[in-house]
Amino acid sequence: MIEKKKDGFDGQRAIVLPRTILSKYCSRNPLIAGAYLTDIGYYPKAKFHYRMRAQGIDQHILIYNIEGFGWAKVGNKKFLISPGDFFIIPAGEANCYAADENNPWSIYWIHFKGQTADAFIQTYFQRAGTYFGRLPYNEHRIHLFNELYKHLERGYSRDNLSYVNMLLLHFLSSFLFDPIFNEASSIDNETDVIHQSILYMQQNMSSILTLQNISAHVHISMSHYAFLFKKKTGFSPIEYFNHLKIQKACQYLQFTSMRIKEIAYQLGIEDPYYFSRLFAKVMGISPKEYRNKYISKT
């Protein structure tokens, strides 16, 4: 009997955006409502990776393999997946896929929604006549994916989500229009105090940071820093820091067997009950419910 494994691969990365954030800042934002990410991840050498969804899900899925082998079934069509291959799963479409047992794939994957996303799916199928495709390796395409992931790690401000999801269109266009896919420069403003302070938060996820700690790190007064941060992100610095902690907690819940108390401790939160309340406030469900629900994600 072949072993089947949904998650738990060395080097794996994944972000599931809070559904409350999607509703508030994505599906109702006319700038990006047409196409926005709901989930994103990378599974390297994902031995025994397997997924079956008899009814599909309410998001489109794109999976791009850069190494190893696997197979995918979308509707009644089955494909063998080699390095450089990708496949698309339209929302609501029955699907099943798995990594090769001896030489498992390494896959980049996204879930996305919106009317423009619908049009992308339809256009690709009209042009290709299939939901399967093959691309030559392009470092810039991987860079775009890493940009999407990196910026989502920095939190869920309106501006950040708008930037990420406009970048999503560039990423999707690289699959639809590969022959004219060109190099693009990245944007990473190292001198920006907000950017620097968010990096500081990311580097101190297991600590308890105060507004004084963070503002001192970027060498401006607490009041001015708090004003600038709220203006740029829509959140207070501590609220934003808590979002980053909960994002990290989601990854622990998905990819480890750590107890909720242990996860809270890893994030510098000594009271597990406070952690559970904070998690539920941000994600809309308890840590236990999240683990049970999203252990079945891509």
Secondary structure, 3 states (H helix, E strand, C coil): CCCCECCCCCCCEEEECCHHHHHHHHCCCCCCCCCEEEEEEEECCCCCEEEEECCCCCCEEEEEEEECEEEEEECCEEEEECCCEEEEECCCCCEEEEECCCCECEEEEEEEECHHHHHHHHHHHHHHCCCEEECCCCHHHHHHHHHHHHHHHCCCCHHHHHHHHHHHHHHHHHHHCHHHCCCCCCCCCCCCHHHHHHHHHHHCCCCCCCHHHHHHHCCCCHHHHHHHHHHHHCCCHHHHHHHHHHHHHHHHHHHCCCCHHHHHHHCCCCCHHHHHHHHHHHHCCCHHHHHHHHCCCC
